[in-house]
Amino acid sequence: MSTPIRRQYLAIKRQYPDIIVFFRLGDFYETFDDDARLAASVLDITLTSREMGRGQRVPMAGIPCHAAESYIARLVAAGYKVAVCDQIGEPNGRQLIERRVTRVVTPGTVTDPAMLEASRNTYIAAALLEGERAGLAVADLSTGEFATTEIVAERPEEAAAALQRELLRLAPAEVIRPAHSQEEPDRLGQALPEGAYVTPTDPASWRLHTAERALKEHFEVETLEAFGCAGKPLAVRAAGALLQYLTETQMGSLAQIVELSTYSLDRYMTLDAQTRRNLELTESSRGERRHSLIAVLDQTRTPMGARLLRRWVGQPLLDLEEIRERQRGVSALVRNALARARLRDLLGQVADLERLINRVVTGAAGPRELASLGRSLATLPSIRETLAPAPELAGLAALPECDDLVRLIDTALVDDPPAALGQAPAIRPGFSPELDGLRTASREAREWIAGLEQAERERTGIKSLKVGYNKVFGYYIEVSNANRALVPPHYQRKQTLVGAERYITPELKEYESRVLHAEERIAELEAEVYRRLLAEVAAAADRVRRIARQLAQLDTLASLAEVAVRRRYVCPEVDESTVISITGGRHPVVEAALDAGSFVPNDTLLDTEDQQIVILTGPNMAGKSTYLRQVALIVLLAQIGSFVPAERARIGLVDRIFTRIGAQDDIASGQSTFMVEMIETATILHHATRRSLVVLDEIGRGTSTYDGLAIARAVVEHLHNSSRLGCRTLFATHYHELTALERVLPRVRNYRVDVLEEGERVVFLHRVVPGGADKSYGIHVAQLAGLPRAVLRRAREILAELEAGNRSERRRRREVMEHDPAAALQLTLFAPPHPVLEELKQLDIEALSPIEALTTLYELQRRLREDGS
């Protein structure tokens, strides 16, 4: 037969079969059965057992309640969910204490500050995919953010790709999705980012009418029109399903979710996973924040600013006016150094208002956190005054008044309040007359007891008389056996010791009762006063949230301005043209890692009308990849509203940055390096537009020389000749034969990374100059890498033999490339006598796509004109 407490636990555990239950027993949270075994293993705590019925010993592992959050954080970080089951009410000794689960902590629903990273959001997302449409909702319980979007594409695979890109940008800690039937292909599962923590939920919660009802009930509205998601059924379904999941895990307490925003991906530049990885926006290729773009840009002073900057970097803008508005803010702070320094100093005194106000709203904020909120709001007048000379920032400087909240918090709390109620007095004397009265009564009773020892010594003549206290008997008077004869008759013996007796008196017990009752009542009343204080501050939550948003923007703009001044960035001209013109451009991350002034700047010109494609040649380690990334990063910085590392820059709006850089295979899916390269290249050719920036590095190197050269040539031609493309392109290659395209395709230009040769010694100058390279300097790079001298010597001998045998073939191949592009791809030994006629004979017109036909006609027409000239 199980004990009542065992039956109570099992009833609760049945409701949470796949979740670790923390069951409150006194001052500990206990886990039982398999939960205990798992917790003991993950948390490295002792696994013990307890008898919970006749002959029933149950595995058990416990943790102290005061340390619960750190243990919960470790379990959540290990990928588990935790249901916290608390005692409801106080024990009365007659019946079982009521217990119930008060919250379920999952990777995406963490709100405790100790479990959160200050500089980034902890998102939970809801995703669904149906045909050419996808729905995505995202929330951060710690900040109250709640947003949704609907993706509409031309094909199902494009919708899945767009959903995956947005999830990669958000990097949610948890993704919920409709539970999937094993009988059908799981397209949504394939679209979710690899390694994402996925929670399947009841498909019924994703139905449109169910989701709509949940949203309307939570926000207490009759229609969703005001939220911008009416007419977007998948956005509504994702948001409604997410809200229902949050309601279940937070036991209905979602007071911090007060609004829903609907956003469109069309407002932002598209950045796929490869581009985010290749440009190292938020982490380096080694997975570290150091040596990433965000590490260079982040000079923010508040957690809200750090999170906003991260969002800006992940979502470059496409709207010119929005970009210019940010530029004006950065420019104003760049010009006014004193205002910038003062603003940054003031912002350093501001706590995480977004998360603090939401903890106030949910009743979780402690007295010390509330005091921090008050001190943060007290800086607002100084911030307004500091920004007065900058009219460009007038909108952000118009911070709502919060003097009433500052006065309220300052009046209510002591100067140095405790982290939690009960640790020390939190409410300032004078704020609550009732509380002051209880404290006075308790203090007077304590003073009477404190003076009792001296008074009784004088009255009885017992010099060794002592007044003491223990938890068993309370206050007592202790008299040694030698003085027992002097004990007054009204003393009541309570305890006999070896050498003394302990006594009580009715008067002593009365004052003891006053002290203990007052302390208990003081604790209750202080908690009640503090709850009322939190409620009063929570009533101004909307105002504080607006302030948090404005301060986050100011902090982000000030951070960009500080970086611009420290690193000599300039304000770029961003316009509707299709020109990218950069003078003295620098790679922001590489420059920051080098000694000041040692980075070699380079110019860039890309123009869809004249210089659309740059073919960049040069040896390894000369800086080609750095240059490619540098141009892409300057474009991205310009479109987040930042200044850029250059002497001068003009950036025509870019709708998407494509990058194909580096050799990476995908062992998990069985894809070779070359296959991955071709898939990424195909994606670029299918999805780039005239406004895109394409960055290609070493296309074709993953296969044989001739195959690689043929593919690289075909890709350049397609980018140049396709009427749909014509996009600005940087194409780095070791196929020096491609430099001949400058004389074949009118919008192709050759550039190389300059090298200085001194005998067998090579110096990489890192300068990008016009013209093509004719040597790769591979052996010199091998020498720098430390290959043995014998290997290097033999390599030079073999290279001399190969160059002697292939010189005439290379010359012939280059000539064919210039005068007969189609034959150059075939690389035959003998040039056809009548190339145009022979090619026309061989053409399979029905098999040609429209783009291929246009490309072929373009080439044939050019060659016929040259023959006739």
N, C-alpha and C positions, 0 to 999 in steps of 0.2 A: 504494500500500500504506500503510495507516494505521499509526501508531506504537502500541506496546502500551498506552501511557497513554490514547491516543485511543479504542482499542477498549474499555478499561476504563470510560472515561467514558460511551460510547454504551450499554454494557450496563446501567449504572446509570440513565441517562436514560430508557431504554425502560420501566423500572419506574415512572417518574414523568413521564409525557409532558406533563401539564398543570400541572406544578409547576416553579418555578425551582429549579434545582439549584446549590447552592454547593459546588464541588468543591475540596477542600483540596490545594494544591500548596505545600509548604513553609510559609512564613509568610503565605500569602495564600489566600483563597477565590476561585476563578476561576469565571466563568460563560462558556458558549460558545454559538455559533450564535445562534438567536433569543433565548435567555435573555440573552445578552450584550447584544444590541441593546436589549431591553426594560430590563434593569438600567441600562444606560448612560443611557437616556432618563429613567427614573424617578429614579435616584439622582444624576444629573448627574455621572457619572464618565466617564473616557476610554474610548472604544471603540477597541481596537487589534486586532491579529491575530497568529497564531502558526502556524508551519509544524508540522503534525502528520502528516507523511507526504510522500512525494515529490509535489511539485506541489499539495499541499493546504494552503492557508492558511485558518485557521478564525477567525472573529470571536471576540474574547475581551475580557472586562472583569473586573477583579479589585478586591478590597478587602482591606485588612490584617485578619488574623485578630483582632487585639486590638480592632478597632473593629466587628466583625461585627454585634454585637447592635443597634447603632444603625441600621445599614443594613437589617437584617432588619425592624426595627420600621417603617421607612419603607415598605418593600415591602408588609408586612402591612396597614399603614394605608391603602395605596393599593388594597387588595383582592386581593392576590396571596398565594399559598402558597409557602413556601420549604422545600426539603429540604436539610438540612445533611449533607454527605458528608465524613466525617473519615478521617484516616489511622489505621489500626489497626496498632500496632507501630512499630518504628523501622527506618529504612532501613539495609540492610547492603551496598549497592553492588553486589549480585549479582543481585537479582531485584526485580520490581515490588512496591512497597509495597501491601499490602492496604488497600482503602478500602471503606467502606460507609456508608449513610445512618444516622445516629444519632438523628435526630429530624426531624419535619415540623412546621413552625410555620405555623399557620393563625390567622385572627382569633380563634377561640374557644379555642385551645390555647396561648396566650402565657403564659409563667411568669416571664420575666425581669423583675426589679423595674423596670428602666428603661423597660419597655414597658407597665407597668400603671399605672392610676390608683388611688392609695391609698384614696380615699374611696368607691369603688364596686367591686362585683364584676365580673369579666370572665367572663360566663357563656357556655357553649355548650349549646344545647338540642337535643333530638330530639323531633319532633312527628309524629303520624299521626292520621288522621281516618277513621272508618268509621261511616257512618250517624249514629245518635244518640249515638255515643261518640267520645271523643278520648283519646289518650294523650300525655303530656308528661313528659319527663325533662330535668333540668338539672344541670350540673356546673360547678364552678370549680376548675380544676387548681391554681391558686395557693393556695387555702385548703383543698382537699380536700372541699369540699361536694359532695354527690351526692344528689339527691332526685327523686322521681317522683310523678305523680298521674294519676288517671283521671277524666275528665269524663263524666258521664251526664246527658243532657238529654231532653226530651220530643220534640224535633224536630231533624233534622239541622242546620238553620240555627242553632239555639240552641247546639248543641255547637260549631259552627264559631266562633260569636261568643264563647263562653266561652274557647275556646282562644286566640283572637286577643287577648282582654283580658289573659289571663295572660302571653302573650308580650310584650305591650306593657309590662306591669308589670316583667317581668324584663329587658327590653331586652338580649337576648343578642347577643354579638358575632358569633355564627355559629349557624345553625340547620341541622341535618341532617334529611333526610326521605327516604322511600323514592323511588327513581327512578320517574318517572311515565310511563305510556304515553300517547303523543300521541292515541291513539284514544278515550280516555275523558275526560270533564270533570274538570278539575283543581280539585276542591273544596278540597283542602288548600292548594294554591298561592294560592287566593283568600283563604284565612283567614290566611296569613302576613302579618305587618306589612309595610307598604310600605317598601322600602329595606333589608330584612333581607338579610344575606349568607347565601345558601342553598347547601348542599352536598348534592346527591342522592347516595345510597349504594345499594349492592346490595340489592334487595328481599329477598334470601335472609336477610340478617342481621336482618330484622324479623320473621321467622317465630317463633312462640311457642316452639317447642322449642329453636331455635337461641339465642334470647335468654335463655331459662331456663338453658341449659347454660353460656353465657358468664358469667352472674351467679353461678351456683353454683360454677363453677371458680375465678372470681376471689376470691370470699369463702370458698371452701373449706367449703361447707355442703351438706347434702343436701336442704334445703327452704328456701323463701323466706318461710315463715310469720313468722319473727322480724322480718322487715323490713316487715311489714304490707301487702305487695303481692300476697300469694297471693289468688287469686280476682279479681284486677284484671288481666286479660290484656293490655289495651292499655298499662297502666302498665309491666308487665313487658317488653313488646315494645319500648317506647320506651327504657327503661333499658338493656336488653340491647344494643340497636342502638347506643346512645350509647357504652356501654362498649367494644364491639368497635371502633368508630371511634377512640376514644381510644387503645386498645391498638395499633392500626395506626400512628397518627401518632406515638406516644411510644415506639415500638419495644418494646412490652411492659412498659415501666417505669411502673407506676401504683401505686407503693407508698403514695402519699398518699391513695388512695381506699380507706378502711378501713370505711366503713359506708354504707348506703343508707337514707334516710328516706322514708316515704310520707306525703304530706300531703293534706288535703282543702280544696277551695276554700270549702266550706260554713262553715268556721271564721271566715271573714273577710268584711268588708263588700265588696260588689261595686262596683268603680269602672271605668266604661268609658273608652274613649280620650277622648271628648269631655269627660267630667268631669275627668279628669287634666289635660287641656289647659286647660280653662276655669278650674280652681282653681289652676293654676300650682304644682303640688306640688313638682316637682323642677327645673323651668326656667320662665322667664317666657315671655310670648307672643312675645318676640324670640329665644327659644332660648338665653337666658343663665341661668346659675345664680343670678346676682344678681337680687334682687327676686322670688325664689321662696320658697315656704314652707320648704323645706329649708335655704335660706340663713339664715333667721331662727332656726330651731331648732338648727342645727348649731353647738354649742359644745363638741363632743367633743374629747378630747385624744389619742385613739388612732385609727389607721386602722380597727381592728376595730369600735370604737364608731361611727364615721362610717358604715360599711357597714350596721351593724345599724339605726341610726336611719333610714337610707334605706328599709330593708325595713319597718320599723314604719309609716312614713308611707304606704307603698304598700299596706299590709295592715291597715287598722283592724280591731279585734277585734269579735266578736259575743258572746263569752262574758263575762258580768258579772264573774265571779270573777277571770278573767285581767286584766280592765281594772282592777279594784280592787286587785289585787296590785301592778300597776305604779304606781297612784296612791299606795299606801302607801310604796313606795320613793321616789318623788319627794317626797312630803310629809316623810318623814324627813330627806331632804337639804335641803329648804327650811327646816325648823325649825332644823337644826344647821349654821349658817353656817361655823363653824370646821372641822368635819369635812368639809363640802363643799369648802372651799377647799384643805384639806390633801390630800383625795382627788384633786382635779383636778391639784394640783401633782405628786403621785406618779404619776398616770396619764400625765402629760406626759413622764415618764422611761421609759415603756414603749414598746418598738418594736412592729412588726406581728407579734405572736406567731403568728397564724394562718399567715401566709405564710412566716415564718422557719422554723417547725418543719417545714413541708412541704418547704422547700428542704434542710433537714437530712436528712429522710427520703429524699429523692431523691439525696442526695450532692452537691447543687449549691451548698450554702452555703459561703461563704468564711470565713476566720478572723475577719475583722472582723464579719461577720454573726453568727457564733457567739458572739463576745464580747458583742455587742449583746443576744443572747438571754439570756446569763448576767446581764448588768446588769439587764435587765427583770425576771427572776425574783427578783433580789435585793431588789426593792421589796415583795415579797409580805408579809413580816412587818410592815412599816410600814403597809401597806394594811389588814391584819387589825386592827392596833391602832387605827387611825383609825376603823374602823367599829364598834368594840366598843360605843360608846354608842347604836348604832342597832339595836335588836332586830329591826326590820322588815326589815333587810338581812342578817340572820344567815345565811340560806341562801347568799347570794352572797358573804358575807364568809368563809365556810368554804372558803377556797382550799386546794387540795392542797399538801402540803409539797414543796418543791423544793430544800431546802438541799443535798442531795447533788449535784444538777446544778450549782448555783451553785459549790460547792467544786471539783467536777471541772473545770469550764470555767476557773475562776480559776487552778487549779493547773496546768492544761495549757497555757494561752496566755500569751504575753507581755503586758505592760500595754497596748501599742499595736500590736496585730497588723496585718499588711498585709491589703489587700482580697482578695488571691489568693496562693496558695502560690507560692514562688519569688521573690517581689518582695523579701522580707526574712525573717529568721527569725520563725517563728510559734509554735513550741513552746518553752515556758519551760524554762530549764536546771533540771535536777533531776527533770523528769517522766519522761524516758526515759534510763536509764543508757547504753544502747548509743549513742544519739544524742549524749549528752554526751561519750562516749569519742571518737567521730569528730570532734566539734568541737574537743576538746582536741588531738588529733593534728594536725588541720589548722592550728589556731592555733600550735602549737609549730613546725610546718614553716614557716609564714609568718614567725614570729619569727626562725628561723634564717636564712631568705633575707633578711629585712630587715636582719639584723646582718652579713650576708656582705660587703657593700660596705665597711664600716669595717674589718672584720677583714682583708680582702684588701689594702686600702690599707696597713695597718700591716705586714702580712707581706711584701708585695712592694716597698713604698716608692713605689708609683705613686699619687701624690696625685690624679690626674684619673680614676682607675678608677671605673667606674659599673656597677651591676647594673640591668638593664632587662628588659622583657617585651613580646613581641608575639605575635599569634595564629599566626604562621607558625612561628617557631622556639621559642616558649616563653620561659623565662628564659635570660639570657645575661650575660656579662661583657664590657664594652666598654673597649678600651684604645686611646688615640690612637697614631698612627704614631710620634710623637716618643718614646714610652716602650716601643716594641715590643721593644727589647732587654732590658727588665726582666721580660718575660712569663715565668712559670715553665714548665718543660718539660711539666708534666702538663696545662696548658691545651690544649684542642682547638679549632683554628680552625673557625668555623662560617660566618662571612660577612665579606666584605671590603667596606669602604666607602671613600669618597674620602679621608677623613683618619683612618680608624680601622679596627681589626679587632674582630670579635666572637668570643668564645670560650665554650665550655662546659666543665664538669668533670663527671666521673662523680658526684661527691657532689652537685653542684647539680641534676643530672637526677634523682637519687634523691629529693631533697626536693621537686622539682617534681612528680614522680609521686605523692608522698604527698599534696600539696596538691590536685592535680586529681582524683585518685581519691577523696580524702576529700570534696571538694565534690560530686562526682557521687553518691557513696553517701549523703551527708547529705541531698541533695535527694530521693533515693529513700526513705530511711528516714523523713524528716519527712513525706512524703506518706503513707507507710504508717501512721505513728503518728496522723496527722490523720484518716485514714479510719477507724481503730479508734475514735478519739474521737467522730467523727460517729455511728458505729454505736451507741456506748454512749449518746449523747444521744438518738438516734432510738428506742431501746428505751423511752424514757419519753414518746414522742410523744402517746399517749392522755392522759396526765396534763397535758401542756402544752396540748393542745387544750381540755380542760375548763377550764383556767385562762383561756385566751383567750376562751372563751365567757362565762365569769363576769365577766371584766374588761370585755368589750364591753357587757354588760348594765349593769354599774355605771357605765361611762362614759356610756352613753345616758341612764340615769336622772339622772346628775349634770348632763348637758347640759340636759335638760328642766327640772331644778330651777334651774339657773343662769338660764335664760331666764325662768322664772316669777318669780324674785326681781327680776331686772333690769327686767322689763317689767310687773310688778304683775299677774301672772296669778293666777287662783283655781282651787281644786280643784272641778270640777263634780260634781254629784250625777248619777250615771248609774244608771238603773233600767229596769224592764220596762214602764213606762208608754208612752203614745203622746203625751207632752207634750214640747214644746221651749220652755223658759222661760228667757230670757236677759235679765239686767238690766245695762245699761251695756256692751253688747257692742262689740268693736272688731275691725277687720280687722288681723290680725297683721302682714301684709307692708306694707300702706299705712301703718300706725301707725309701723313701724320706719323708714320712709323719710321721715317728717315730723319736725319739731322736737318735742321732748318736750312732751306735754300739748296739742298742737294738734289731734289727731284728735278728732272729735265722736262720742262713744259713743251707741248706740241700743239700745232694748229690743226684744225679740221675744217673741211668744207664739203658739205653734201647738199646737192640741189637736184630735185627731180627733173628739172629742165635742162641741166647742163652737166653736172657732175654727180650723177645718181649713185654710181657704184665705185668704190675705191677698192682696188686689189692691192693688198699690202703684203709685201714679201720681206724676207730677212731671216737671219738665223734664229735658232732657239736661244732663249735667255736674253734676247736683245730687247724685249719689251713689247712684242706685238700684242700679246693677250692683255697686258696692262693697258695698252693704248685703246684696245677695243672696249674693255670694261669702263675705262675713263670716259669715253664719249657717251656711253649708255648712262652712266651715273650722273653726268652733267645734265643730260636731258631730263632724267628723273628728278634731280634736285630742282631744276627750273620749274617743273610742273607740280612740285609740292609747295611752291612759293618761296623757296630758299634762294639765297645767293649761291654762286657757283665758283669753283676753283679755276679761275681763268683771268686773263687781262680784259677780255671782252667776249661776249657771247650773244648770239641771236639764235633763238630756238623756235622753229615752226612747229606748232602743236603736233605731238606724236600720240596716236591712239593706242599703240601697243608696241612694246619692246620685245623682240624675239632674240634669243641668244642660243647659239649652238657652239659651246666652248668646252673643251676638255674631253677626255676619253673615259666613258663610264659604261660598264656592262651591268646587266640586270640578271644576276644569277637566279634569283627566286623565280622569275618568269621564263628562264631559259633563253634570254635574249643576249646575243653577243654584243661587243662594243660597236661593231659596224651596224648591226641591226638597230641598236638604240639610236645611233647617229642618223640612220636613214629615216627612222620613225619621226625623230625630232625635225629633220629637214622637211619631210613630207608635211608635217603640221604647219610649218612656216609657209610653205608654198601654197597650201590650201587656205590659210586663214589670214595672211598678211594683206594689207590694203595699201593704197597709195600714201597714206599718212603714217604707215608703220616705220619703225627703225629695225633693221635686220642686222644682226651681228653674227657672222659665221667664221669659225676658226678651224682650219684644216679639214674642210669637207673632203671626204674620199680617202682619207689616210688609213682607214681601217681595212682596206682591201688591197688588191694588187695595184701596181703603179698605173697601168693603162686603164683599168676599170675606174680607179679613183680619179684619174685625170679626166676621163670621159664624163663621169658624173659631175665633177666640179665644174667643167665647161658648160654642161647642159644646165646646171642650176643657175650659173651666171647669166646665160642667155635667156632663160625663162624669166628671171627677175627683171632683166632689161627689156624684153620684148613683149611680155604679157600686158595686154591693155588693162587688165584688172590690177596688176601690181605696180611696177614702176616705183617701188619703195626705196627709200634711202638705205644703202647697204654698205657695210664694211666687211670685206671678204679677205681674211688672212689665209695665206697658202704657202706651201713649199713647192708647189708645181709652178716653176718659173715659166713654163710654156704659156701659162695663162696671161702673162703680161702682154702677149701678142694681141689680146682682145682689145687693148686700147686703140689699135689701128683698125679694128673690125667693127666695134660697137661704139657709137658716137658718145654715149654718156658714161663710158668706163674710163677711169683714170688710174694710173699706176703710182704707187708710193712704196717706199722701202724704209726699213729701219737702218740708219747709217752705221757703218762699221769702219774702223781704222785698222789697216793691216801694217804691221811692222815686222817684216820677215815672217817667221812662223808664229809670231805673237799677234793676237787679235784683241782690239779694244772695242767694246760695245758702247757706242755714243748715245744710244737711246733717243736719237733724233729721228723724226719721221720727215723724209724729204721726198720730192718728186722723183719718179723713175722706178725701174724694177731691179731687183737683185738677181745676180746670175750665179751665186754660190750660196751654199747652206752652212758652211763652216761647222759641220757636224763633228769633225774630228777635234776641232778646237774646243768645242763644248765638252766633248768627252774628256779632253785633257783637263779642263777646269773641274770636271767631276771627279778626277783622280784615278782614271784608268791606268793600269800599269804601262810603263814606257814601251815594253816589248809589244804590247797589244797596239798601242798608238803607232809605233813604227811600222808594224805589219799592215795596219789599216791604211797608212799613207801609200805604201807600195801597191796595195790592191786598188786604191782609189786612182792612182796614176794609170794603172793598166786599164781600168774601166773607162776612164775619161778618154784615153787614147783610142780605144775601140769604139766608143759611142759618140765621139765628137761630131762625126759626119752625120750620124743618125739624128742627133739632137738638132743639128742645123737644118736637116731636111724636114724634121717634124715641125720646127718653128716656122719654116717657110710655108709648109702646108697649112699650118694653123692660121697664118696671116692671109693666104690667098685662097684656101679651100677648106673652110671650116668643117664641112661634112666629112670630107676625106680624112681630115685630121683626127676625127673621132675614131675612124676605122683603123688608122695607123698602119696602112698597107705598105708594102715595100716599094711599090711603083705607083707613081701618080698617074691617074687615068688621063688619056690624051684629050678627051673632051668632057671635063668634069660636069658642066651644067647639063649637057645632053644625057650623059650616063646616069646622073642622079635623077633626072626626070624619068628616065626609063625604069629605074629601080623603085620609084615611089609607089607605095601602096596607098593610094588616095583615100580609099574607104576606111582604112585603119587609122588615119590621122585624126587627132582631135582638132578642134578649131584653133587652139593656141599653137599646136605643133604646125598646123598648116600655115598660120601667119608667120611663124618664125622661119619656116623653110622658104616661103615666098620672099620674105625680107632679104634673106641671104642670097637667093638666086638673082634677085633684081640687082642687088649691089654688085655682084660679080659680073653680070652682063654689062652693067654700066662701065665698070673698070676695063673690061675687054674692049669695049667700043671706044674708049677714050684714047 
